[in-house]
C-alpha cells in the first residue's frame, strides 16, 4: 500500500482497560460465503481479530460532509449488493463511544456507495459524474425493524433541500441500514466500490442514536456521526485490473489527492483490508472501529477538515464532495 498504517502508538489512540471490541473477528458469521475463505492470506495495514481482554480505544472518528447522494432509503438489510457486479466486499464495523470506549449497541448504521463503474443508485441518469455540490440534509432511517424482512418496495427517497440532489429513479442498490448488536458490531455484504472523477474510492456511513426500533421502523433520535470509509491505494490498483472496474475509464483521484480524506489513517476512516493479493476478485474483508460521540449531532452539513497541502490541485478544483 502507498500509505503505510502507523503503529497504534503513533496514531493518537488511547489505551484503556475495556472488553475487546475489535472488528476483525466479525467476518462471515451470519453473512458467510466462500468468497472470503482466502481473505486472511493478506492483511493490509491492520490488526488481527481481537483475542485478548483489552483493545485499543479509538479517538473520535473524523466527521465529513454527507455528499449529495444520500437517500433515506428504507432498505433495512445487511446484503446491499442486489444485481451489482464487482469484487465481493464484507464490511465489518465496530461502533463505540469514543469517550467511554463502550460498545454502542442498538444504533442504526447507514452505508451507501457507488458501483464499480462509479454510478450511484437513485441517480443513474447522472452517470459517472462525480459527487459535487453542497452537503445535503438527512433524517434517520425508517421502515421495518431489522429483526424482520427488509422491505421490497422502491422507496420515494428524501426531498431535496440544502443542496441535496433529489433522486431521479427508484433504484436503491448499494444502500442499506442495519443496527449494531450489543457489542456495537454491524456488518454488511456489498461490492468493492468503483470511482468517479474528483473523488478517491470510498463508502459513506452514518450512525443514528437515541431513536427507537418499532413496528414502523427506526423512529426519532439523531445522527451522531457522518463519515466516509477509505481504501488504500494498493487495493484500488488491484481492483482496477478486474472487470468491471477495468472498464471504468473515469479519471481516478488517488487517496493522497482526495480532498475529503484527512490523512489520519484509521481515525480518518481508512479501512483495514484483508484479501488474497494474487486473487482480489475472490473477495475483500474490510474492518474498522468507529469512535463516535453519542451526544453529538453530526449530520454532515458542515465542512470537512482541510487535507494536507500535498493534495492535488486538480482534485481540489473538481468541486466534488460526494
C-alpha positions as CSV (number, residue, x, y, z in Angstrom):
1,X,0.0,0.0,0.0
2,X,1.2,3.5,-0.7
3,X,0.2,4.9,2.7
4,X,1.5,2.7,5.5
5,X,-0.5,2.3,8.6
6,X,1.4,3.5,11.7
7,X,1.6,1.6,14.9
8,X,-1.1,2.2,17.4
9,X,1.1,4.5,19.5
10,X,1.7,6.8,16.5
11,X,-1.9,7.2,15.5
12,X,-3.0,9.1,18.6
13,X,-5.2,6.4,20.0
14,X,-5.5,5.9,23.8
15,X,-5.5,2.6,25.6
16,X,-8.0,1.7,28.3
17,X,-9.0,-1.5,30.0
18,X,-12.1,-2.4,28.2
19,X,-13.7,-5.5,26.7
20,X,-12.4,-6.3,23.3
21,X,-14.2,-4.5,20.5
22,X,-12.0,-5.4,17.6
23,X,-13.8,-5.7,14.3
24,X,-11.6,-8.3,12.7
25,X,-13.5,-11.3,14.1
26,X,-16.9,-10.4,12.9
27,X,-16.2,-11.7,9.5
28,X,-18.5,-14.2,7.9
29,X,-20.7,-15.1,10.9
30,X,-24.3,-14.8,9.7
31,X,-23.1,-13.5,6.3
32,X,-20.8,-16.4,5.3
33,X,-19.7,-17.2,1.8
34,X,-16.8,-18.9,0.1
35,X,-15.6,-15.7,-1.5
36,X,-13.9,-14.7,1.8
37,X,-12.3,-18.1,2.6
38,X,-8.9,-16.9,1.4
39,X,-9.1,-13.4,2.6
40,X,-6.8,-13.9,5.6
41,X,-3.8,-14.6,3.5
42,X,-3.1,-10.8,3.1
43,X,-3.9,-8.2,5.6
44,X,-3.5,-4.6,4.6
45,X,-2.1,-2.4,7.3
46,X,-4.3,-3.8,10.0
47,X,-4.6,-5.8,13.2
48,X,-5.9,-9.3,13.5
49,X,-9.1,-10.2,15.3
50,X,-9.2,-9.2,18.9
51,X,-8.5,-12.2,21.1
52,X,-7.4,-10.6,24.3
53,X,-9.4,-8.9,27.1
54,X,-8.4,-5.4,26.1
55,X,-8.3,-3.5,22.8
56,X,-7.4,-0.1,21.6
57,X,-9.8,2.7,22.4
58,X,-10.1,4.9,19.4
59,X,-10.4,8.7,19.4
60,X,-13.4,10.3,17.7
61,X,-13.6,9.2,14.1
62,X,-13.4,12.1,11.6
63,X,-16.6,13.8,10.5
64,X,-17.1,14.5,6.8
65,X,-19.7,16.0,4.5
66,X,-22.6,13.8,3.7
67,X,-22.4,14.3,-0.1
68,X,-25.3,15.0,-2.4
69,X,-26.4,11.3,-2.9
70,X,-27.8,10.3,0.5
71,X,-31.3,8.8,0.4
72,X,-33.3,7.7,3.5
73,X,-34.0,4.6,1.5
74,X,-36.0,2.3,3.9
75,X,-33.7,-0.5,2.9
76,X,-33.1,-2.3,6.3
77,X,-30.7,-5.1,5.2
78,X,-27.2,-6.3,5.5
79,X,-26.7,-7.5,2.0
80,X,-27.0,-4.4,-0.2
81,X,-25.5,-5.9,-3.4
82,X,-28.7,-6.5,-5.4
83,X,-27.6,-7.1,-9.0
84,X,-24.4,-5.1,-9.0
85,X,-21.3,-6.9,-10.3
86,X,-18.0,-6.4,-8.6
87,X,-15.5,-7.8,-6.1
88,X,-17.3,-9.2,-3.0
89,X,-16.8,-7.0,0.0
90,X,-17.6,-7.8,3.6
91,X,-17.6,-4.7,5.7
92,X,-17.5,-5.2,9.4
93,X,-17.7,-2.2,11.7
94,X,-17.4,-1.7,15.5
95,X,-19.2,1.4,16.8
96,X,-18.0,2.6,20.2
97,X,-18.4,5.6,22.4
98,X,-15.1,7.3,21.9
99,X,-15.2,8.8,25.5
100,X,-16.1,5.6,27.5
101,X,-14.8,3.1,24.9
102,X,-18.1,1.1,25.5
103,X,-19.7,-0.6,22.5
104,X,-22.6,1.4,21.1
105,X,-25.4,-1.1,20.8
106,X,-28.8,-0.7,19.1
107,X,-27.6,2.2,16.8
108,X,-28.8,2.5,13.2
109,X,-25.9,2.4,10.7
110,X,-26.4,3.5,7.1
111,X,-23.9,2.9,4.3
112,X,-24.1,3.8,0.6
113,X,-21.6,4.0,-2.2
114,X,-21.3,3.9,-6.0
115,X,-21.0,0.8,-8.1
116,X,-17.9,-0.5,-9.9
117,X,-18.4,2.0,-12.7
118,X,-18.9,5.0,-10.4
119,X,-22.7,5.2,-10.6
120,X,-25.0,5.8,-7.5
121,X,-28.4,4.2,-7.3
122,X,-31.2,6.7,-7.3
123,X,-29.1,8.9,-9.6
124,X,-28.4,6.7,-12.6
125,X,-29.1,9.5,-15.2
126,X,-26.2,11.4,-13.6
127,X,-23.9,8.7,-14.9
128,X,-20.3,8.6,-13.7
129,X,-20.3,12.3,-13.0
130,X,-18.8,12.7,-9.5
131,X,-20.4,14.0,-6.3
132,X,-20.2,17.7,-6.4
133,X,-22.5,20.1,-4.6
134,X,-23.1,21.3,-1.0
135,X,-23.6,18.9,1.8
136,X,-27.3,17.7,2.0
137,X,-29.6,17.1,4.9
138,X,-30.8,13.7,6.0
139,X,-33.1,12.1,8.6
140,X,-32.7,8.8,10.5
141,X,-33.8,5.8,8.5
142,X,-37.4,4.5,8.8
143,X,-39.1,1.3,7.8
144,X,-39.4,-2.3,9.2
145,X,-37.2,-3.1,12.2
146,X,-34.1,-5.1,11.4
147,X,-35.4,-8.2,13.1
148,X,-37.8,-8.7,10.2
149,X,-37.5,-9.0,6.4
150,X,-36.3,-5.8,4.7
151,X,-39.0,-4.0,2.6
152,X,-39.0,-4.8,-1.1
153,X,-40.9,-1.8,-2.5
154,X,-39.0,1.0,-4.1
155,X,-38.9,4.0,-1.7
156,X,-39.6,7.5,-2.8
157,X,-36.4,8.9,-1.2
158,X,-35.8,12.1,0.7
159,X,-36.9,15.5,-0.5
160,X,-34.4,17.9,-1.9
161,X,-33.0,20.6,0.4
162,X,-29.8,22.2,1.5
163,X,-28.1,21.3,-1.8
164,X,-29.2,17.7,-1.6
165,X,-30.0,16.3,-5.1
166,X,-33.4,14.8,-5.4
167,X,-33.3,11.1,-6.6
168,X,-34.1,10.7,-10.3
169,X,-35.1,7.0,-10.2
170,X,-36.2,4.2,-7.9
171,X,-33.0,2.1,-7.9
172,X,-31.6,1.6,-4.4
173,X,-28.7,-0.9,-4.9
174,X,-25.6,-0.5,-2.7
175,X,-27.6,1.3,0.1
176,X,-28.6,-0.2,3.4
177,X,-29.2,0.2,7.1
178,X,-28.8,-2.2,9.9
179,X,-28.5,-1.9,13.7
180,X,-25.5,-2.6,15.9
181,X,-25.7,-5.6,18.3
182,X,-24.9,-5.3,22.0
183,X,-21.2,-5.4,21.2
184,X,-21.5,-2.4,18.9
185,X,-20.9,-4.6,15.8
186,X,-22.6,-4.4,12.5
187,X,-21.6,-6.0,9.1
188,X,-22.7,-5.6,5.5
189,X,-22.2,-7.6,2.3
190,X,-21.6,-5.4,-0.7
191,X,-19.1,-5.0,-3.6
192,X,-15.8,-3.1,-3.7
193,X,-16.7,0.5,-4.8
194,X,-15.5,2.0,-8.0
195,X,-14.6,5.6,-8.7
196,X,-15.6,8.7,-10.5
197,X,-13.9,12.0,-11.3
198,X,-12.8,14.1,-8.4
199,X,-13.0,11.5,-5.6
200,X,-11.0,8.5,-4.4
201,X,-12.7,5.2,-3.7
202,X,-14.9,5.5,-0.6
203,X,-18.1,4.4,1.2
204,X,-20.4,6.8,3.0
205,X,-21.5,6.0,6.6
206,X,-24.0,7.4,9.1
207,X,-24.6,6.4,12.7
208,X,-28.0,7.3,14.3
209,X,-28.7,7.1,18.0
210,X,-31.4,8.0,20.5
211,X,-34.2,6.6,18.4
212,X,-36.4,3.6,18.9
213,X,-36.9,0.5,16.8
214,X,-40.7,0.0,16.5
215,X,-43.0,-1.9,14.1
216,X,-42.8,1.2,11.9
217,X,-39.0,1.2,11.9
218,X,-36.3,3.3,13.5
219,X,-38.0,6.5,14.7
220,X,-36.7,9.7,16.3
221,X,-33.2,10.1,17.5
222,X,-30.4,12.0,15.8
223,X,-27.4,11.4,13.6
224,X,-24.2,11.4,15.8
225,X,-21.7,10.6,13.0
226,X,-21.4,11.2,9.3
227,X,-18.2,9.9,7.8
228,X,-16.6,8.2,4.9
229,X,-14.6,5.0,4.7
230,X,-11.5,4.8,2.5
231,X,-9.4,2.2,0.7
232,X,-5.6,2.1,0.4
233,X,-4.1,2.7,-3.0
234,X,-2.7,-0.8,-3.4
235,X,-6.1,-2.4,-3.1
236,X,-7.7,0.0,-5.5
237,X,-4.9,-0.6,-8.1
238,X,-5.5,-4.4,-7.7
239,X,-9.3,-3.9,-8.2
240,X,-8.7,-1.9,-11.3
241,X,-7.3,-4.9,-13.0
242,X,-10.6,-6.9,-12.5
243,X,-13.8,-6.4,-14.5
244,X,-16.0,-4.4,-14.4
245,X,-13.6,-2.0,-12.7
246,X,-11.1,-2.4,-15.7
247,X,-13.8,-0.9,-17.9
248,X,-14.2,2.2,-15.8
249,X,-12.4,4.8,-17.8
250,X,-13.2,7.8,-15.5
251,X,-10.3,9.8,-14.3
252,X,-9.3,8.4,-10.9
253,X,-8.4,10.5,-7.9
254,X,-5.9,8.8,-5.6
255,X,-6.1,8.6,-1.8
256,X,-3.3,11.1,-1.5
257,X,-5.1,13.5,-3.8
258,X,-8.5,13.3,-2.3
259,X,-9.8,16.5,-0.7
260,X,-12.1,14.7,1.9
261,X,-9.8,12.2,3.4
262,X,-7.9,13.9,6.3
263,X,-4.7,11.8,6.2
264,X,-5.2,10.4,9.7
265,X,-5.3,6.7,8.9
266,X,-8.0,4.7,10.8
267,X,-9.2,7.8,12.6
268,X,-9.9,9.3,9.3
269,X,-11.8,6.3,8.1
270,X,-9.0,4.3,6.4
271,X,-10.2,0.7,6.4
272,X,-8.1,-2.4,7.3
273,X,-8.3,-4.8,4.4
274,X,-7.6,-8.5,4.1
275,X,-7.6,-10.3,0.8
276,X,-5.5,-12.6,-1.4
277,X,-3.2,-10.3,-3.2
278,X,-3.0,-12.6,-6.1
279,X,-6.8,-13.1,-6.4
280,X,-8.5,-10.0,-5.1
281,X,-11.5,-10.9,-7.2
282,X,-12.3,-13.7,-4.7
283,X,-13.3,-11.1,-2.1
284,X,-12.1,-8.4,0.4
285,X,-12.8,-8.3,4.1
286,X,-12.8,-4.7,5.5
287,X,-12.9,-3.7,9.2
288,X,-12.8,-0.6,11.2
289,X,-13.7,0.6,14.7
290,X,-15.7,3.8,14.5
291,X,-15.5,6.1,17.6
292,X,-18.5,8.4,17.9
293,X,-19.9,10.9,20.4
294,X,-23.4,9.7,21.0
295,X,-24.4,13.1,22.5
296,X,-23.4,15.0,19.4
297,X,-25.3,15.9,16.3
298,X,-23.2,15.3,13.2
299,X,-25.4,15.4,10.1
300,X,-22.7,16.1,7.5
301,X,-23.8,19.6,6.8
302,X,-20.5,21.1,7.9
303,X,-17.3,21.3,6.0
304,X,-14.6,18.6,6.5
305,X,-11.2,19.4,7.9
306,X,-8.8,20.5,5.2
307,X,-6.4,17.9,3.8
308,X,-2.7,18.3,3.8
309,X,-1.1,20.8,1.4
310,X,0.1,18.0,-0.7
311,X,-3.3,17.3,-2.1
312,X,-3.6,17.6,-5.8
313,X,-4.6,20.9,-7.2
314,X,-6.7,19.1,-9.9
315,X,-8.6,17.2,-7.2
316,X,-9.2,20.5,-5.3
317,X,-10.6,22.1,-8.4
318,X,-13.0,19.4,-9.1
319,X,-15.7,20.6,-6.7
320,X,-16.6,17.1,-5.8
321,X,-17.8,16.3,-2.3
322,X,-19.7,13.0,-2.9
